[in-house]
Amino acid sequence: MRIAQVIATFPPYHGGMGYVCYHNSLELAQRGHEVTIFTLDHDRLIYNEDPGNFKIVRLRTPLKYGDGGMVPQLTWYLKNFDVVHVHYPFFGGAEYVYLAAVLRRIRYFLTYHMDVWGNTFLKKILLGVYEPFLSKRIIQRAEVIGALSLEHLQSSKVSRFIDWTKVIELPNGVDTNLFRPRAKDQLLVKQYGLRDKTVILFVGNLQPFKGLHLLINAIAQIKKQNIVLLVIGGSYGEEKYRAQVRDLNLEEHVIFTGPQSPKEFLPAYYNLGDFLVLPSTHSEAFPLVVLEAMASGIPVIVSDLPGPSSMIDQGRNGLIVRTGDPLDLVYSIEMLVKDVDMRRKMGATARDKVLGSYRWEKIGDCLEAIFKKIHETHPRSNSENII
């Protein structure tokens, strides 16, 4: 099959959606399918190490805002593909996938990754208009809708638009060979002064809904000399979080490493940690960082949001805390800090769960079956390619 993947961001741009798309594409290419990625050209990045397993078309546009951008050329570029996979949201891109479906009768599979929440009054107004007018049409036009977890999709902002007979659960996966238990990198231990420390990890883009501010406040309340919070990620509100650390006199307890390449450095950073904390306040679907930590053999603390909490068996491979509850967060962190044996048992159980359910190979089999069904149910004729 000729398969198009449409996504706003793609490696080397750091972000969970892009890495999901990368692994989806790699699995399909390894099965003999011809895969093309359509994504925005983020001109500040260097693309000299693009993988050769599939084709990447980076779309230029002067109309770019944040991670989105208007790319009307997609309407023409998608005409000869058997199946299109759109990773949603992609503001300025998904609308033209929808238009291509209307004008050229292309068929697309839509993975719903996350809700978008406006952080200003104007953005909230714009989303309030956009979602019932355009999101609804884009989602309802899809042949099949992929849910990272049913619980997340059922609780999402777009749940009222969804035909549930079209929904299939297709979680994210993880490379269990890349992310695995191994000895700590002693050069990194020395670099960050982590010897004899209990290392708590936070991994991800520093967006407000990730809850890093809550985690920093929790570290301030615990105040144990042997605790270090390693913040692996960047962009968005980094300066605000650095200021929070300074105001709380936590410079010795909170270290910012910046973003790390998943292929080159990130696995070693996971192995520095004793456990990972993701205290998201809203809008998490199926965070890759939780899977990567579990695959690395360390337990995870997450909020009781529908997506992250579906990945954790309470008390077996991690802990679930009440969303936005600082006391519950502090209590859970202290529990894992004090009990080394509990951490080890949870970490081993976490690794076993990933091996059983979340390997990319298994996700690739499911994705290929979905695309074959779409293609066989609605085979394209030559006349459809000439519209």
C-alpha positions as CSV (number, residue, x, y, z in Angstrom):
1,M,0.0,0.0,0.0
2,R,1.0,3.6,-0.5
3,I,0.5,5.2,2.9
4,A,0.6,8.9,3.8
5,Q,1.3,10.1,7.4
6,V,0.2,13.6,8.1
7,I,1.5,15.3,11.3
8,A,2.5,18.8,12.5
9,T,5.8,17.8,14.1
10,F,8.3,15.1,13.3
11,P,11.9,14.3,14.5
12,P,14.3,15.9,15.0
13,Y,11.6,18.1,16.5
14,H,11.2,16.8,20.1
15,G,7.7,15.7,20.9
16,G,5.7,12.6,21.7
17,M,3.4,12.8,18.6
18,G,6.3,12.9,16.2
19,Y,8.0,9.9,17.7
20,V,4.8,7.9,17.6
21,C,4.5,8.8,13.9
22,Y,8.1,7.8,13.4
23,H,7.6,4.4,14.9
24,N,4.3,3.8,13.1
25,S,6.0,4.6,9.8
26,L,9.0,2.5,10.5
27,E,6.9,-0.5,11.3
28,L,4.8,-0.1,8.2
29,A,7.9,0.4,6.0
30,Q,9.5,-2.7,7.4
31,R,6.4,-4.6,6.3
32,G,7.0,-3.5,2.7
33,H,4.6,-0.6,2.5
34,E,5.6,2.7,0.7
35,V,5.3,5.4,3.4
36,T,5.5,9.2,3.0
37,I,5.5,11.6,5.9
38,F,3.9,15.1,5.4
39,T,4.9,17.5,8.1
40,L,5.8,21.2,8.6
41,D,9.2,22.5,7.8
42,H,10.4,23.9,11.1
43,D,13.2,25.9,9.6
44,R,15.2,26.3,12.8
45,L,16.0,22.5,12.7
46,I,18.6,20.5,10.8
47,Y,17.4,17.6,8.8
48,N,20.6,16.0,7.6
49,E,19.9,12.7,9.5
50,D,16.4,11.9,8.3
51,P,15.8,8.1,8.2
52,G,15.9,6.4,4.8
53,N,13.2,3.9,5.4
54,F,10.5,6.3,4.2
55,K,10.1,9.6,2.4
56,I,9.7,12.8,4.3
57,V,8.0,15.9,2.7
58,R,8.5,19.0,4.8
59,L,5.9,21.5,3.9
60,R,6.8,25.2,3.9
61,T,4.4,27.9,4.8
62,P,4.6,31.6,5.8
63,L,1.4,31.0,7.9
64,K,2.8,29.3,10.9
65,Y,1.8,29.6,14.5
66,G,3.2,27.4,17.3
67,D,3.2,23.8,16.1
68,G,0.6,24.4,13.4
69,G,0.6,26.0,10.0
70,M,-1.6,26.4,6.9
71,V,-0.6,23.9,4.2
72,P,-3.2,23.9,1.5
73,Q,-0.8,22.0,-0.9
74,L,-1.8,18.9,1.1
75,T,-5.1,18.7,-0.8
76,W,-3.1,17.9,-4.0
77,Y,-0.2,15.9,-2.5
78,L,-2.5,13.3,-1.0
79,K,-4.4,12.3,-4.2
80,N,-2.5,9.1,-5.0
81,F,-2.3,7.3,-1.7
82,D,-4.3,4.2,-0.7
83,V,-4.7,5.3,2.9
84,V,-3.9,8.6,4.8
85,H,-3.1,8.6,8.5
86,V,-3.7,12.0,10.1
87,H,-2.3,12.5,13.6
88,Y,-4.7,15.0,15.2
89,P,-4.5,17.8,16.2
90,F,-2.7,19.4,13.3
91,F,-4.1,22.9,13.0
92,G,-3.8,24.1,9.4
93,G,-3.1,20.6,8.1
94,A,-5.9,18.3,9.1
95,E,-8.4,20.7,7.5
96,Y,-6.8,20.1,4.1
97,V,-6.9,16.3,4.7
98,Y,-10.6,16.7,5.2
99,L,-10.9,18.8,2.1
100,A,-9.0,16.2,0.1
101,A,-11.4,13.6,1.4
102,V,-14.4,15.7,0.2
103,L,-12.9,16.6,-3.2
104,R,-10.7,13.6,-4.0
105,R,-12.5,10.9,-2.0
106,I,-9.3,9.9,-0.1
107,R,-9.8,7.7,3.0
108,Y,-8.1,8.6,6.2
109,F,-7.5,7.0,9.6
110,L,-7.4,9.6,12.4
111,T,-5.5,9.1,15.6
112,Y,-6.7,11.5,18.3
113,H,-3.7,12.3,20.4
114,M,-4.8,15.0,22.8
115,D,-7.2,17.8,23.6
116,V,-6.0,21.4,23.1
117,W,-6.8,24.0,25.8
118,G,-6.4,27.7,25.2
119,N,-4.2,29.5,27.7
120,T,-5.6,32.9,26.9
121,F,-9.1,34.3,26.6
122,L,-8.7,34.8,22.8
123,K,-7.5,31.2,22.2
124,K,-10.4,29.8,24.3
125,I,-12.8,31.8,22.1
126,L,-11.2,30.6,18.9
127,L,-11.2,26.9,20.0
128,G,-14.9,27.3,21.1
129,V,-15.7,28.2,17.5
130,Y,-13.2,25.9,15.8
131,E,-14.1,22.6,17.6
132,P,-17.8,22.3,16.7
133,F,-17.3,23.7,13.3
134,L,-14.1,22.1,12.0
135,S,-12.9,19.5,14.5
136,K,-16.3,17.8,14.4
137,R,-16.2,17.5,10.6
138,I,-12.6,16.3,10.5
139,I,-13.2,13.6,13.1
140,Q,-16.6,12.4,11.6
141,R,-15.2,12.1,8.1
142,A,-12.5,9.6,9.2
143,E,-13.0,6.0,8.2
144,V,-11.6,4.8,11.5
145,I,-10.7,6.7,14.7
146,G,-7.7,5.6,16.8
147,A,-8.0,6.0,20.5
148,L,-4.7,5.9,22.5
149,S,-7.0,4.7,25.3
150,L,-10.8,4.4,25.3
151,E,-10.9,6.1,28.7
152,H,-9.1,9.2,27.4
153,L,-11.2,9.5,24.3
154,Q,-14.4,9.1,26.2
155,S,-13.4,11.9,28.5
156,S,-12.0,14.2,25.8
157,K,-13.5,17.4,24.5
158,V,-14.4,15.8,21.2
159,S,-16.2,12.8,22.6
160,R,-19.6,14.2,21.6
161,F,-18.6,14.3,18.0
162,I,-17.5,10.6,17.7
163,D,-19.3,7.7,16.1
164,W,-18.1,5.0,18.5
165,T,-18.7,2.3,15.9
166,K,-15.6,3.7,14.1
167,V,-13.3,3.7,17.2
168,I,-10.5,1.2,17.8
169,E,-8.1,1.3,20.7
170,L,-4.5,1.7,19.4
171,P,-2.1,2.7,22.2
172,N,1.4,4.1,21.8
173,G,4.3,1.7,22.0
174,V,8.0,1.7,23.0
175,D,11.3,0.3,21.7
176,T,12.1,-2.2,24.4
177,N,15.6,-2.8,23.1
178,L,16.5,0.9,23.3
179,F,14.7,1.6,26.6
180,R,15.8,-1.2,29.0
181,P,17.3,-1.6,32.5
182,R,21.1,-1.1,32.5
183,A,23.8,0.3,34.8
184,K,23.9,4.0,35.4
185,D,26.2,6.0,33.1
186,Q,28.9,7.1,35.5
187,L,29.9,10.1,33.4
188,L,26.4,11.4,33.7
189,V,26.3,10.6,37.4
190,K,29.5,12.7,37.9
191,Q,28.3,15.5,35.6
192,Y,25.1,16.1,37.6
193,G,26.5,15.2,41.0
194,L,24.1,12.3,41.5
195,R,26.2,9.9,43.5
196,D,24.3,8.5,46.5
197,K,21.2,10.5,45.5
198,T,17.7,9.4,45.0
199,V,16.9,10.7,41.5
200,I,13.4,11.6,40.5
201,L,12.8,12.1,36.8
202,F,10.5,14.5,34.9
203,V,10.6,14.0,31.2
204,G,8.8,16.0,28.5
205,N,8.2,19.4,26.9
206,L,7.7,21.9,29.7
207,Q,4.1,22.8,29.0
208,P,2.0,24.1,31.8
209,F,-0.4,21.1,31.8
210,K,2.4,18.7,32.5
211,G,2.4,19.8,36.1
212,L,6.1,20.5,36.6
213,H,5.3,23.4,39.0
214,L,3.5,21.0,41.3
215,L,6.4,18.6,41.3
216,I,8.9,21.4,42.1
217,N,6.7,22.5,45.0
218,A,6.5,18.9,46.2
219,I,10.4,18.7,46.2
220,A,10.4,21.9,48.3
221,Q,8.2,20.3,50.9
222,I,10.2,17.1,51.2
223,K,13.5,18.9,51.6
224,K,15.7,15.8,51.8
225,Q,19.3,16.3,51.1
226,N,19.7,13.2,49.1
227,I,16.9,13.9,46.6
228,V,17.5,15.4,43.1
229,L,14.8,16.1,40.5
230,L,16.2,15.8,37.0
231,V,14.1,17.8,34.5
232,I,14.7,16.4,31.0
233,G,13.0,18.6,28.5
234,G,12.8,22.2,27.4
235,S,11.0,25.0,25.5
236,Y,7.6,26.5,26.5
237,G,7.9,27.7,30.2
238,E,11.4,26.7,31.0
239,E,12.4,30.1,32.3
240,K,9.4,30.3,34.5
241,Y,10.3,26.9,36.1
242,R,13.9,28.0,36.6
243,A,12.6,31.1,38.4
244,Q,10.4,29.0,40.6
245,V,13.4,26.8,41.5
246,R,15.5,29.9,42.4
247,D,12.6,31.4,44.5
248,L,12.4,28.2,46.5
249,N,16.2,27.9,46.9
250,L,16.2,24.5,45.2
251,E,19.1,24.9,42.9
252,E,20.9,21.9,44.5
253,H,17.8,19.7,44.2
254,V,16.4,20.5,40.7
255,I,18.6,20.1,37.7
256,F,17.5,21.1,34.1
257,T,19.3,19.0,31.5
258,G,17.5,20.3,28.4
259,P,15.9,18.0,25.8
260,Q,17.7,14.8,25.0
261,S,17.6,12.8,21.8
262,P,15.5,9.6,22.2
263,K,17.9,7.6,20.1
264,E,21.2,8.8,21.4
265,F,21.0,10.0,25.0
266,L,17.5,9.7,26.5
267,P,17.7,6.0,27.4
268,A,20.8,6.6,29.5
269,Y,19.0,9.4,31.4
270,Y,16.1,7.1,32.3
271,N,18.6,4.8,33.8
272,L,19.8,7.6,36.1
273,G,16.4,7.7,37.7
274,D,14.9,5.8,40.6
275,F,11.3,6.7,39.5
276,L,9.5,9.1,37.2
277,V,6.8,11.6,38.1
278,L,4.2,13.0,35.6
279,P,1.7,15.1,37.7
280,S,-0.3,16.3,34.7
281,T,-3.3,18.6,35.4
282,H,-5.2,17.8,32.3
283,S,-5.1,16.8,28.6
284,E,-2.8,13.7,28.8
285,A,-3.8,10.8,26.5
286,F,-1.1,8.1,26.6
287,P,2.2,9.7,27.4
288,L,5.3,8.0,25.8
289,V,7.5,9.0,28.8
290,V,5.5,6.7,31.0
291,L,6.1,3.8,28.7
292,E,9.8,4.7,28.3
293,A,10.3,4.8,32.0
294,M,8.4,1.5,32.5
295,A,10.5,-0.2,29.8
296,S,13.6,1.1,31.5
297,G,12.5,-0.8,34.6
298,I,11.6,2.2,36.9
299,P,8.2,2.8,38.5
300,V,6.0,5.9,37.6
301,I,3.8,8.2,39.6
302,V,1.0,9.7,37.4
303,S,-2.2,11.7,37.9
304,D,-5.6,10.0,37.9
305,L,-6.4,11.3,34.5
306,P,-8.1,8.7,32.2
307,G,-5.1,8.3,29.9
308,P,-2.0,8.0,32.2
309,S,-3.9,6.1,35.0
310,S,-4.9,3.4,32.5
311,M,-1.2,2.5,32.1
312,I,-0.6,2.0,35.8
313,D,-1.7,-0.9,38.1
314,Q,-1.9,0.9,41.4
315,G,0.8,-0.3,43.8
316,R,2.2,-2.8,41.3
317,N,4.1,-0.9,38.6
318,G,3.6,2.6,40.0
319,L,1.3,4.9,41.9
320,I,-1.7,7.0,40.9
321,V,-2.3,10.4,42.7
322,R,-5.3,12.7,42.7
323,T,-5.0,15.3,40.0
324,G,-3.8,18.6,41.4
325,D,-3.6,17.3,45.0
326,P,-0.2,18.5,46.4
327,L,-0.5,16.4,49.6
328,D,-1.2,13.2,47.7
329,L,1.8,13.9,45.4
330,V,4.2,14.5,48.3
331,Y,3.0,11.4,50.1
332,S,3.5,9.2,47.1
333,I,6.9,10.6,46.3
334,E,8.0,10.1,49.9
335,M,6.7,6.5,49.8
336,L,9.0,5.6,46.9
337,V,11.9,7.6,48.2
338,K,11.9,5.6,51.5
339,D,11.2,2.1,50.1
340,V,14.0,0.9,47.8
341,D,12.6,-2.6,47.7
342,M,9.2,-1.3,46.6
343,R,10.8,0.6,43.7
344,R,12.7,-2.4,42.5
345,K,9.6,-4.7,42.5
346,M,7.5,-2.0,40.8
347,G,10.2,-1.4,38.2
348,A,10.4,-5.1,37.3
349,T,6.6,-5.4,37.0
350,A,6.5,-2.2,34.8
351,R,9.1,-3.8,32.4
352,D,7.1,-7.0,32.2
353,K,3.9,-5.1,31.4
354,V,5.5,-3.2,28.6
355,L,7.0,-6.4,27.1
356,G,3.6,-8.0,27.1
357,S,1.5,-5.1,25.7
358,Y,3.4,-2.1,24.3
359,R,6.1,-3.2,21.9
360,W,6.1,-1.3,18.6
361,E,6.0,-4.6,16.7
362,K,2.6,-5.4,18.2
363,I,1.3,-1.9,17.5
364,G,2.6,-2.2,13.9
365,D,0.6,-5.4,13.3
366,C,-2.6,-3.7,14.5
367,L,-2.0,-0.6,12.4
368,E,-1.3,-2.6,9.2
369,A,-4.5,-4.6,9.7
370,I,-6.5,-1.4,10.0
371,F,-5.0,0.1,6.9
372,K,-5.6,-3.1,4.9
373,K,-9.2,-3.2,5.9
374,I,-9.7,0.5,4.9
375,H,-8.0,-0.2,1.5
376,E,-9.8,-3.4,0.8
377,T,-13.2,-2.0,1.8
378,H,-12.7,1.1,-0.4
379,P,-10.2,0.3,-3.1
380,R,-9.1,3.3,-5.2
381,S,-9.7,3.4,-8.9
382,N,-7.6,5.3,-11.4
383,S,-10.4,7.7,-12.0
384,E,-10.3,8.8,-8.4
385,N,-6.7,9.9,-8.8
386,I,-7.5,12.3,-11.6
387,I,-10.2,14.5,-9.9
